[in-house]
Amino acid sequence: MYSNNLNSKIRTPGEDDGEEQKNSVQHSLARSTIDDKNSVHSGQLIDDHNMNNISQQRSHQGSIYSDSLTQSIKATNPFNALQRVIENTQRVDWDLLLKPKKKLSGHIGRAVHFSWASALFPTQLVSCDDIGQVIHWNGKKAKQITFFDLNMPLFWADMDPEYGKYAIVGAQNGRIYVLKLNPDSKKVTKRPANSTDIFIIESGPAPCTVCKFMNGNIIVSGSAEGTVCVWDINDKDQLVSRHNLHEAGITTAAVSDEDANLVLTGSADRTCKIWDMRVKYPVQQEYKSHLGSVHDIEFMPGMITSFGSCGDDGSIRLYDIRMNKEFACLIDKTSNDAINSISFSPSGRVIVAATENRTLKVWDSLLDADPFQYLDFGFLQGLQWAKLSKDGYAVGVLGKEGILGTAY
């Protein structure tokens, strides 16, 4: 596989602080400049750059657009509206009843989770279901690339963030399956459970509910009994560290794009924890804001100091790690249903959330207000999971009935 070293991605603590801070600021400014230049004309789902121009115009109960403009958009293919950015002072009209443009058909069981690939392969994703099938997709074409049959109920799927050549899935039997992919393949490749393209990590007796790549060869996993482990899939001993610091099962995890050593975990014990996996006592901070189980957690794009979480209490909480506290709580006052997942737009300004009441809710993270858009994708039993692709051009949605789809 890979010979990457986790520590090679991050300096030793205390080393070259001034230079790193300078580089970090320059990186942030460069990223902001790129976002500002691309936001109006790039065709991304949401125009973050111009939201300040229209924040005072927002109506939480309806569209911010004139009737004639709205009718003009509805007269065209509604899915084109998802990728169309209206000139200068407007953004994409999400105020339409939509179904996924592409239904990803192939799972015999009920799909339970999916993850988008890195920006290198922005149209690709991997999904898993409750009878052990794993499918590697081209989401834009709704075509399968690789199919695995593991014959074991699965909970979580993730893709290698560096090259897109491996996927991992967490299973009910406590195993983590490492699957070799071929992202450039033009034909469907099928792999049985005994394939040599499948590598197994025995993580323990409890179901592996979460598994995430930290880099090309380092994995972090979480179990139903609250254990968090770090694994090196290139090392014959595999296990790097094991921690039992949550009081209930791990429900979600996230890894920083800026520093692969920084990990977030959420749990049924109502807490969010931030970990630095380089140190002996890795939990750096703990947050106890949610009133119920934490369902999803995610770093804001390009930032290691801010993240968001959502949960059973129907809230989205935003945190500043430097202040060590929550700085915003977003709740839909009209419908306080549980929120199952959140996803940030590339600039971090806009948040999309999958809810139990079947709608995809869209928030402005800078305003402590109700969602400004509600999307109905036609699911009957609520949304299990929804994520924007890494480049921000598409949204993947998974209904609780196990139907997976994408919209561009």
C-alpha positions in Angstrom: 0.0 0.0 0.0 1.6 3.3 1.1 4.7 4.1 3.0 3.4 7.5 4.2 4.2 8.4 7.8 1.5 10.1 9.8 4.0 12.3 11.5 5.5 13.5 8.2 2.4 15.6 7.6 2.9 17.7 10.7 5.8 19.4 12.4 6.9 18.5 16.0 5.1 20.7 18.6 7.0 23.9 19.2 9.1 23.7 16.1 9.2 26.8 13.8 6.1 28.4 15.4 6.6 31.8 13.8 7.2 30.5 10.3 4.2 28.1 10.5 1.9 30.8 11.7 3.1 33.0 8.8 2.6 30.2 6.3 -0.8 29.4 7.8 -2.0 33.0 7.4 -0.7 33.1 3.8 -2.4 29.8 3.1 -5.7 31.0 4.6 -5.5 34.3 2.6 -4.8 32.4 -0.6 -7.7 30.0 0.0 -10.1 32.9 0.7 -8.9 34.6 -2.5 -9.5 31.4 -4.5 -13.0 30.9 -3.0 -13.9 34.5 -3.7 -12.9 34.3 -7.3 -14.6 31.0 -7.9 -17.8 31.5 -6.0 -19.8 33.5 -8.5 -19.0 31.8 -11.8 -17.8 28.3 -10.8 -21.2 26.6 -10.9 -20.9 25.4 -7.3 -24.2 24.4 -5.6 -24.1 27.5 -3.3 -22.7 30.9 -3.9 -21.0 31.7 -0.6 -19.2 34.8 -1.7 -22.4 36.9 -2.3 -24.4 35.9 0.7 -23.5 39.1 2.5 -25.2 41.0 -0.3 -28.5 39.3 0.3 -28.5 38.4 4.0 -30.9 41.3 4.7 -33.2 40.2 2.0 -33.7 36.7 3.3 -37.2 35.4 4.1 -37.1 32.2 6.1 -40.5 31.1 4.9 -40.0 31.5 1.2 -37.7 32.2 -1.7 -35.7 35.4 -1.8 -36.3 35.6 -5.5 -39.0 37.4 -7.5 -41.8 35.4 -8.8 -40.7 35.9 -12.4 -37.2 34.7 -11.7 -38.4 31.7 -9.8 -40.8 30.7 -12.6 -38.0 31.1 -15.1 -35.9 28.6 -13.2 -38.7 26.2 -12.7 -39.4 26.2 -16.4 -36.0 24.7 -17.0 -34.6 21.4 -15.9 -34.7 21.8 -12.1 -31.4 20.0 -11.7 -29.7 22.6 -13.8 -30.8 25.1 -11.2 -28.8 23.2 -8.6 -25.5 24.1 -10.4 -26.5 27.4 -11.8 -25.3 30.5 -10.0 -27.4 33.6 -10.6 -25.4 36.7 -11.4 -23.7 38.8 -8.7 -26.4 39.4 -6.1 -28.2 36.1 -6.2 -27.4 32.5 -5.5 -28.7 29.1 -6.7 -32.4 28.7 -6.1 -32.7 25.7 -3.9 -36.3 26.5 -3.1 -37.6 23.7 -5.4 -39.0 20.2 -4.7 -36.4 17.9 -6.0 -35.6 14.2 -6.3 -32.1 12.9 -6.9 -31.2 13.3 -10.5 -29.2 10.2 -10.4 -30.4 7.2 -8.4 -27.5 4.9 -7.7 -29.0 1.4 -8.1 -27.0 -1.7 -7.2 -27.4 -2.4 -3.5 -29.6 -5.4 -2.8 -29.6 -4.6 0.9 -30.4 -1.2 2.5 -27.6 1.3 2.0 -26.5 2.7 5.4 -23.6 5.0 4.6 -21.5 6.7 1.9 -18.5 8.9 1.6 -17.3 11.1 -1.3 -13.8 10.7 -2.7 -11.1 13.4 -2.4 -10.9 16.3 -4.8 -8.7 14.2 -7.1 -11.8 12.1 -8.0 -14.6 14.5 -7.1 -17.4 12.5 -8.8 -16.6 9.2 -7.1 -18.0 7.8 -3.8 -18.2 4.6 -1.9 -21.3 3.2 -0.2 -22.1 0.1 2.0 -25.2 -1.7 3.0 -26.7 -3.9 5.8 -25.9 -7.2 4.1 -22.3 -6.6 3.3 -22.1 -5.1 -0.1 -19.7 -2.2 -0.9 -19.9 -0.3 -4.1 -17.5 2.2 -5.6 -19.4 4.6 -7.8 -19.0 7.3 -10.4 -21.8 9.4 -8.9 -22.1 11.7 -11.8 -22.8 8.9 -14.3 -24.5 6.7 -11.7 -22.3 3.8 -12.7 -20.5 1.2 -10.6 -16.8 1.0 -10.7 -16.0 -1.8 -8.2 -18.3 -4.1 -6.3 -17.5 -6.1 -3.2 -19.6 -8.7 -1.4 -18.4 -9.2 2.2 -21.4 -11.1 3.5 -21.5 -9.1 6.8 -23.7 -6.1 7.9 -21.7 -2.9 7.6 -22.0 0.5 9.2 -19.5 3.0 7.7 -17.5 3.5 4.5 -14.6 5.8 3.7 -12.1 6.4 0.9 -8.4 7.0 0.9 -8.1 10.8 0.8 -4.7 10.9 -1.0 -5.0 8.7 -4.1 -8.5 7.2 -4.0 -7.0 3.6 -4.3 -8.4 2.2 -1.1 -11.7 2.1 0.8 -12.4 1.0 4.3 -15.7 -0.3 5.9 -16.6 -1.0 9.5 -18.5 -4.3 10.1 -20.8 -5.8 12.7 -18.2 -8.5 13.5 -15.7 -5.9 14.7 -13.6 -6.1 11.6 -12.3 -3.2 9.4 -12.1 -4.3 5.7 -9.5 -2.5 3.6 -10.6 -2.7 -0.1 -8.4 -2.1 -3.1 -10.0 0.1 -5.7 -9.3 0.9 -9.3 -10.5 4.5 -9.7 -9.5 4.7 -13.3 -11.4 1.5 -14.4 -13.9 1.8 -17.1 -15.5 -1.6 -16.4 -17.3 -2.9 -13.3 -14.9 -5.1 -11.2 -16.5 -7.6 -8.9 -14.7 -8.9 -5.8 -15.9 -11.8 -3.5 -15.3 -11.9 0.2 -12.2 -14.0 -0.2 -10.6 -11.7 -2.8 -6.9 -10.9 -2.5 -7.9 -7.2 -2.9 -9.5 -7.4 0.6 -7.3 -6.9 3.7 -8.8 -7.4 7.2 -8.1 -5.6 10.5 -9.5 -7.3 13.6 -10.5 -4.3 15.7 -12.2 -6.2 18.5 -15.4 -8.0 19.4 -17.7 -4.9 19.4 -19.1 -3.7 16.1 -16.9 -1.2 14.3 -19.3 1.7 13.8 -16.9 4.3 12.4 -13.6 4.1 10.4 -11.8 7.0 8.8 -8.6 7.4 6.9 -6.2 9.8 8.5 -3.8 9.5 5.6 -2.9 6.9 3.0 -2.0 4.2 5.6 -3.3 5.4 9.0 -6.8 4.7 10.1 -8.9 5.8 13.1 -11.8 3.6 14.1 -14.6 3.7 16.7 -16.6 0.9 18.2 -20.1 0.4 19.6 -18.6 0.1 23.1 -16.9 3.5 22.9 -13.3 2.5 22.0 -11.2 4.6 19.7 -8.2 3.0 17.9 -5.5 4.1 15.5 -4.2 1.5 13.0 -1.3 1.4 10.6 -2.2 -0.9 7.8 1.4 -1.1 6.6 2.6 -2.4 10.0 2.3 -6.1 10.8 1.2 -5.3 14.3 -1.4 -2.8 12.9 -2.5 -1.4 16.2 -0.9 2.0 17.1 -3.0 3.0 20.1 -6.3 2.1 21.8 -8.4 4.5 24.0 -11.5 3.9 26.1 -12.5 7.5 26.8 -16.1 7.7 25.7 -18.9 6.3 27.9 -21.0 5.0 25.0 -20.7 4.0 21.4 -18.9 6.1 18.8 -21.4 7.4 16.3 -19.2 9.6 14.1 -15.7 10.8 13.4 -13.8 13.4 11.3 -10.2 14.0 10.4 -8.8 17.5 9.7 -7.8 18.2 6.1 -5.1 20.6 7.4 -3.6 18.3 10.0 -4.1 14.5 9.8 -3.2 14.1 13.5 -6.3 16.0 14.6 -9.5 13.9 14.9 -13.0 14.6 16.1 -15.3 12.0 17.6 -19.0 12.1 18.5 -20.7 9.6 20.7 -24.0 8.4 22.1 -22.7 9.7 25.4 -23.7 13.2 24.1 -20.1 14.5 23.9 -17.7 15.6 21.2 -14.0 15.2 21.7 -11.0 16.5 19.9 -7.9 14.3 19.7 -4.3 14.9 18.9 -3.1 11.4 18.0 0.6 12.2 18.4 0.5 12.4 22.2 0.2 9.9 25.0 -3.0 11.5 26.4 -4.7 12.4 23.1 -8.0 14.0 24.2 -7.4 17.7 24.1 -10.9 19.1 24.7 -14.4 17.8 25.4 -17.7 19.5 24.6 -21.0 18.6 26.3 -23.4 20.8 24.4 -25.8 18.3 22.9 -28.9 17.1 24.8 -28.9 13.8 23.0 -26.7 11.5 21.0 -24.2 13.2 18.6 -25.0 12.0 15.0 -22.3 13.8 12.9 -19.2 16.0 13.3 -17.1 17.8 10.8 -14.3 20.3 10.6 -14.9 23.5 8.8 -13.1 23.4 5.4 -9.5 24.7 5.6 -9.6 25.2 9.3 -8.3 23.3 12.3 -9.8 25.7 14.9 -13.5 25.4 14.1 -15.9 22.5 13.7 -19.6 21.7 13.7 -21.7 18.9 15.1 -25.4 17.8 15.0 -27.5 15.4 17.0 -30.6 13.9 18.2 -31.7 17.2 19.9 -32.2 18.8 16.5 -29.4 21.3 16.8 -26.3 22.2 14.9 -23.5 23.4 17.3 -20.5 25.3 16.1 -17.3 25.4 18.1 -14.1 27.5 18.3 -11.3 25.3 19.6 -9.1 28.4 20.5 -11.9 29.7 22.8 -12.7 26.2 24.0 -16.4 26.8 23.7 -19.5 26.7 21.5 -20.0 29.9 19.6 -23.3 29.2 17.8 -26.3 27.0 18.1 -28.6 26.6 15.0 -32.1 25.2 15.5 -35.0 25.2 13.2 -37.7 26.7 15.3 -40.5 25.5 13.0 -39.4 21.8 13.1 -37.0 20.6 15.7 -36.4 17.1 14.2 -33.2 15.1 14.8 -30.4 16.0 12.5 -28.5 13.0 11.1 -25.6 14.6 9.2 -24.1 18.0 8.4 -21.9 19.1 5.5 -20.1 22.5 4.9 -19.8 24.2 1.6 -16.1 24.7 0.4 -15.9 28.1 2.1 -17.6 26.9 5.3 -20.3 29.6 5.0 -23.2 27.3 4.2 -24.3 24.2 6.1 -26.6 21.5 4.7 -28.2 19.1 7.1 -30.0 15.7 6.7 -33.1 15.5 8.9 -35.6 13.0 10.2 -38.5 15.0 8.6 -37.2 14.1 5.1 -35.9 17.5 4.2 -32.4 18.7 3.5 -32.1 22.0 5.5 -29.7 24.7 4.4 -28.3 27.2 7.0 -26.1 30.3 6.8 -23.4 29.6 9.5 -22.9 33.3 10.2 -26.5 33.9 11.1 -28.2 32.6 14.2 -31.5 32.0 12.4 -33.7 29.4 10.9 -32.7 27.6 7.7 -33.1 29.7 4.6 -33.9 26.8 2.3 -35.7 23.4 2.6 -35.1 20.7 0.0 -37.4 17.7 -0.3 -35.8 14.9 -2.3 -38.9 12.7 -2.3 -37.8 10.2 0.4 -40.5 8.7 2.5 -38.7 7.9 5.8 -36.4 10.8 6.3 -32.8 11.4 5.4 -30.1 9.2 6.8 -27.1 11.0 5.4 -26.3 13.9 3.1 -22.9 15.2 2.0 -21.6 17.8 -0.4 -18.8 16.5 -2.7 -15.3 17.8 -1.9 -15.4 20.3 -4.8 -18.8 21.5 -3.8 -20.5 20.7 -7.2 -22.8 17.9 -6.1 -24.8 16.6 -3.2 -25.2 13.0 -2.2 -28.3 12.0 -0.3 -29.2 8.7 1.4 -32.8 8.0 2.5 -33.6 5.9 5.6 -35.2 3.4 3.3 -31.7 2.8 1.9 -32.0 4.6 -1.4 -28.9 6.5 -2.5 -28.8 9.3 -5.1 -26.8 12.3 -6.3 -27.7 15.7 -7.7 -25.5 18.0 -9.7 
